[in-house]
């Protein structure tokens, strides 16, 4: 089974705010250079979709309700949903906050009707969480994920092994995992527009043009996927980035923005129970040229000041010759929070951050911040 929440961030906002319901809600970075994280289905009718620039979203849907991302709250809701998932399958592989694979193989004696089973899961999510999920059931991960998307929102599709090839043959090539914009253009140039056309292609011809990817394309196009559900899959990285309305050149401004980002990344790491061994900064210049710089620490951390200190050190090593359009900080090489060692000084920091996090959890992320991040209007 593949379960995917419908318009997750926007749906949470509509659930929590009665005045948002049945209206176009757009969640993401609110500056004109920000990006849409999630658009409600009402907003999608105006042509607003995830990853679109916020400036374009405002043009297409000027009367939309624009909401800043509240990642901490969405993570809390996600945990509640995954607690329900755990009652329906012994093995779960999270893909993101709002979707997961659930291995239900071997449960045939317990489940007489898979449609009824999926409906029961959907009903529990709706009754207990107040949100709607789409479910796909199929013999493998690729087909299950595909199935969950076929009748969104509030979908439920079951693909049987015997009818899989026939069901997917007319779907566009972008339906295949691994086929992004660039690969799609290459395939179309060779005359491939549907999944079925790839399924009947000569392997040698595909290998000639796509190398090892050809084997994967042919397998998926024929409805075959032998990957198992990975129950021990961990989050790979946690980060935040910001695109500025006005490009930055002043070093003081840059360091202030890095401090704000470090505070957000530290908060997210602690909230999700992780510490990061490697800190990476991302800088995009006015010319759209982009660089990243990383440093691996002796000990994993989720303390704001450690993240900030490392980010500033990395920034100072960069040759900055033009204005900065975007800054980002990411924590990589994650380990579970309890796995990293604490000296006495670090234990004091952990106690301090525990108090700060309780405040943020109760009153919102903006209830307390660094003095340096305050401005005159604050």
C-alpha positions in Angstrom: 0.0 0.0 0.0 1.1 3.6 -0.7 -0.7 6.2 1.4 -0.4 9.9 0.4 -2.1 12.8 2.2 -4.0 15.2 -0.1 -2.5 18.7 -0.3 -1.1 18.1 3.2 0.2 21.5 4.4 -2.8 23.4 2.9 -5.3 20.8 4.2 -4.0 21.3 7.7 -4.4 25.0 7.4 -7.9 24.6 6.1 -8.7 22.1 9.0 -7.4 24.5 11.6 -9.0 27.7 10.2 -12.7 27.4 9.3 -12.4 30.6 7.3 -9.9 28.9 4.9 -12.2 26.0 4.0 -13.3 25.7 0.3 -11.0 28.6 -0.5 -7.7 28.6 -2.4 -4.9 28.2 0.2 -1.2 28.5 -0.8 1.5 27.5 1.6 5.2 28.4 1.2 7.7 31.3 1.4 5.7 34.5 1.3 8.2 36.8 -0.3 7.9 37.3 -4.1 11.0 35.2 -4.5 9.6 32.4 -2.3 8.3 29.1 -3.6 5.0 27.3 -3.2 5.2 24.3 -0.9 1.6 23.1 -1.2 -1.5 24.5 -2.9 -5.0 23.4 -2.0 -7.1 21.8 -4.7 -9.1 25.1 -4.9 -5.9 26.9 -5.7 -4.8 24.3 -8.2 -7.9 25.2 -10.3 -6.1 28.6 -10.8 -3.0 26.8 -12.1 -1.0 27.1 -8.8 1.2 24.1 -8.0 4.1 23.1 -5.8 7.5 24.4 -6.6 6.0 27.4 -8.5 7.4 30.8 -7.6 5.2 32.7 -5.1 5.2 35.7 -7.5 3.7 33.6 -10.2 1.2 32.1 -7.8 0.0 35.6 -6.8 -0.5 36.5 -10.4 -2.6 33.4 -11.1 -4.5 33.5 -7.9 -4.5 37.1 -6.5 -7.4 36.4 -4.1 -5.8 33.3 -2.7 -5.0 32.9 1.0 -1.2 32.9 1.4 0.2 31.1 4.5 3.8 30.8 5.8 5.0 27.2 6.3 4.7 25.9 9.9 7.0 22.9 9.7 6.8 22.1 13.4 3.0 21.9 13.4 3.0 19.8 10.2 5.5 17.4 11.8 3.3 17.0 14.9 0.3 16.1 12.6 2.5 13.7 10.6 3.4 11.8 13.8 -0.3 11.4 14.6 -0.9 10.0 11.1 2.0 7.6 11.2 0.7 6.2 14.6 -2.5 5.2 12.7 -0.5 3.7 9.8 1.3 1.5 12.4 -2.0 -0.2 13.2 -2.5 -1.3 9.6 0.9 -2.7 8.6 3.9 -4.3 10.3 6.4 -2.6 8.0 6.3 1.1 7.1 8.7 3.1 5.0 8.2 6.9 5.4 8.9 8.9 2.2 8.1 12.3 3.6 5.9 13.9 6.3 2.7 13.0 4.3 3.4 9.7 2.5 4.6 6.2 3.2 4.8 2.7 1.8 3.2 0.0 3.9 4.2 -3.7 3.4 1.0 -5.7 3.8 2.3 -8.9 2.1 1.5 -12.0 4.2 -1.7 -10.4 5.7 -4.0 -12.2 3.2 -5.5 -14.4 5.9 -6.3 -11.4 8.1 -7.7 -9.2 5.3 -10.6 -10.6 3.2 -11.3 -7.4 1.3 -8.4 -5.0 0.5 -10.7 -2.2 -0.6 -12.6 -2.4 2.8 -9.2 -2.4 4.6 -8.0 0.7 2.8 -11.4 2.4 3.4 -11.0 1.6 7.1 -7.6 3.3 7.2 -8.8 6.4 5.3 -11.8 6.7 7.6 -9.6 6.6 10.7 -7.3 9.3 9.4 -10.3 11.4 8.5 -12.2 10.9 11.8 -9.1 11.2 14.1 -7.0 13.7 12.3 -9.5 15.5 10.2 -7.6 15.1 6.9 -8.1 13.1 3.7 -5.7 10.4 2.4 -5.4 8.7 -1.0 -4.4 5.1 -1.1 -2.9 2.8 -3.8 -2.6 -1.0 -3.5 -0.5 -3.0 -5.9 2.0 -5.8 -6.2 5.0 -3.5 -5.9 6.1 0.0 -4.8 6.1 1.7 -8.2 2.6 0.5 -9.0 1.3 1.3 -5.5 2.6 4.9 -5.6 1.2 5.3 -9.1 -2.2 4.0 -8.0 -2.5 6.4 -5.1 -2.1 9.3 -7.5 -4.6 8.2 -10.2 -7.8 9.3 -8.6 -6.7 12.2 -6.2 -8.0 13.7 -4.1 -9.6 11.1 -1.8 -8.5 8.3 -4.2 -8.5 4.6 -3.7 -7.1 2.5 -6.6 -6.2 -1.2 -6.6 -3.9 -2.5 -9.4 -3.8 -6.3 -9.9 -0.7 -7.9 -11.3 -2.6 -9.3 -14.3 -4.0 -5.9 -15.5 -1.0 -3.7 -14.5 0.6 -3.4 -18.0 -2.7 -2.6 -19.7 -3.6 0.0 -17.0 -0.3 1.9 -17.3 0.4 1.6 -21.0 -1.3 4.9 -22.0 0.2 7.0 -19.1 2.7 9.7 -20.0 6.4 8.9 -19.7 6.8 11.3 -16.8 4.8 8.7 -14.7 7.9 6.6 -14.5 10.3 7.1 -11.6 13.6 8.6 -12.8 12.0 10.4 -15.8 12.4 14.1 -15.1 12.2 17.0 -17.5 15.6 16.4 -19.1 15.0 12.6 -19.6 11.5 13.2 -20.9 12.8 15.5 -23.6 15.3 12.9 -24.6 12.7 10.2 -24.7 10.3 12.3 -26.7 13.0 13.2 -29.2 13.3 9.4 -29.8 9.6 9.0 -30.3 8.6 7.8 -26.8 5.5 9.5 -25.4 3.7 6.8 -23.4 4.7 4.1 -20.9 3.5 1.4 -23.3 5.9 2.6 -26.0 8.9 2.2 -23.7 7.6 -1.2 -22.5 7.9 -2.6 -26.1 11.2 -0.9 -26.9 14.4 -2.7 -27.7 16.7 -2.9 -24.6 19.8 -2.4 -26.7 18.4 0.8 -28.2 17.5 2.2 -24.8 21.0 1.3 -23.3 22.6 3.1 -26.3 20.9 6.4 -25.3 20.3 6.1 -21.6 23.0 3.7 -20.2 22.1 1.9 -17.0 18.9 3.9 -16.6 17.5 1.9 -19.6 17.1 -1.3 -17.5 15.1 0.6 -14.9 12.9 2.2 -17.5 12.1 -1.1 -19.1 11.3 -2.8 -15.9 9.0 0.0 -14.6 7.3 0.4 -18.0 6.4 -3.3 -17.8 5.0 -2.9 -14.2 8.0 -4.6 -12.5 9.7 -3.3 -9.4 11.6 -5.6 -7.0 12.5 -3.0 -4.3 11.5 -3.9 -0.8 9.9 -1.7 1.8 12.8 -0.2 3.8 11.6 0.1 7.4 14.8 1.5 8.8 15.0 4.3 6.4 16.1 7.5 8.1 15.7 11.2 7.2 18.8 12.1 5.1 18.9 15.8 5.8 17.1 18.7 7.4 17.5 22.2 6.2 16.0 25.6 5.4 16.7 28.2 2.8 15.4 31.7 2.1 15.2 33.7 -1.2 15.4 37.5 -0.5 13.2 40.2 -2.0 16.3 42.3 -2.3 19.7 40.8 -2.9 22.3 40.9 -0.1 25.8 42.2 -0.3 26.4 43.5 3.2 28.3 41.0 5.3 26.3 42.0 8.5 23.0 41.3 6.7 24.3 37.9 5.5 25.4 36.8 9.0 22.1 37.9 10.5 20.2 35.8 7.9 22.5 32.8 8.6 21.7 33.2 12.3 17.9 33.1 11.5 18.4 30.0 9.4 20.6 28.3 12.0 17.8 28.9 14.6 15.2 27.2 12.2 17.4 24.3 11.4 18.4 23.7 15.0 14.7 23.8 16.0 13.7 21.3 13.3 16.6 18.9 14.1 15.6 18.9 17.8 11.9 18.6 17.1 12.4 15.6 14.8 14.9 13.9 17.2 18.1 14.3 15.1 21.6 15.7 15.4 23.7 16.6 12.3 27.4 15.7 11.8 27.8 17.8 8.6 26.7 21.4 8.1 26.2 22.6 4.5 25.5 26.2 3.4 24.1 27.1 0.0 24.6 30.4 -1.7 22.8 31.5 -4.9 24.0 34.7 -6.4 22.1 37.4 -8.4 23.4 35.7 -11.6 21.7 32.5 -10.4 25.2 30.8 -10.0 25.0 28.6 -7.0 27.6 27.2 -4.7 27.6 24.9 -1.6 30.2 24.5 1.1 30.2 21.8 3.8 32.1 21.0 7.0 32.0 17.7 9.0 32.1 18.2 12.8 33.8 16.1 15.4 30.5 15.6 17.1 26.9 15.7 15.8 24.9 18.7 17.0 21.5 20.3 16.9 22.4 23.5 18.8 21.7 26.7 17.0 25.0 28.4 17.9 27.1 25.4 16.7 25.2 25.4 13.4 25.5 29.2 13.1 29.3 29.3 13.9 30.0 26.6 11.3 27.8 28.3 8.7 29.6 31.7 9.2 33.0 30.0 9.0 32.0 28.4 5.7 30.6 31.7 4.4 33.8 33.6 5.2 35.8 31.1 3.2 33.7 31.9 0.0 34.9 34.4 -2.5 31.9 36.7 -2.7 32.0 38.9 -5.7 28.3 39.6 -6.4 25.1 40.1 -4.5 23.4 37.1 -2.8 19.9 36.1 -3.9 19.4 33.0 -1.7 20.9 31.5 1.5 20.4 28.0 2.9 21.7 25.8 5.7 21.3 22.0 5.8 22.2 19.5 8.4 23.5 16.2 6.9 24.8 12.9 8.2 22.0 12.7 10.7 21.9 10.5 13.8 19.2 10.0 16.4 19.5 12.7 19.0 20.3 10.3 21.9 23.2 8.8 20.0 25.6 11.8 20.2 27.7 12.3 23.3 27.2 15.2 25.7 29.9 16.9 27.8 28.9 18.9 30.8 28.7 22.1 28.8 26.6 20.4 26.2 24.3 19.0 28.8 23.6 22.6 30.0 22.9 23.6 26.4 20.5 20.7 26.0 18.6 21.8 29.2 18.4 25.3 27.9 17.2 24.3 24.5 14.7 21.9 26.1 13.1 24.9 27.8 13.1 27.0 24.7 11.6 24.2 22.7 8.8 23.8 25.2 8.0 27.5 24.8 8.0 27.2 21.0 5.9 24.0 21.1 3.3 25.6 23.3 3.2 29.2 21.9 4.6 28.9 18.4 8.1 29.1 16.9 8.1 32.9 17.0 7.5 33.2 20.7 11.2 33.5 21.5 14.2 34.3 19.3 17.7 35.8 19.3 18.0 39.5 20.2 20.1 40.1 17.0 17.1 38.9 14.9 14.8 41.6 16.2 14.2 44.7 14.2 12.6 48.1 15.1 9.0 47.0 14.3 9.5 44.0 16.7 
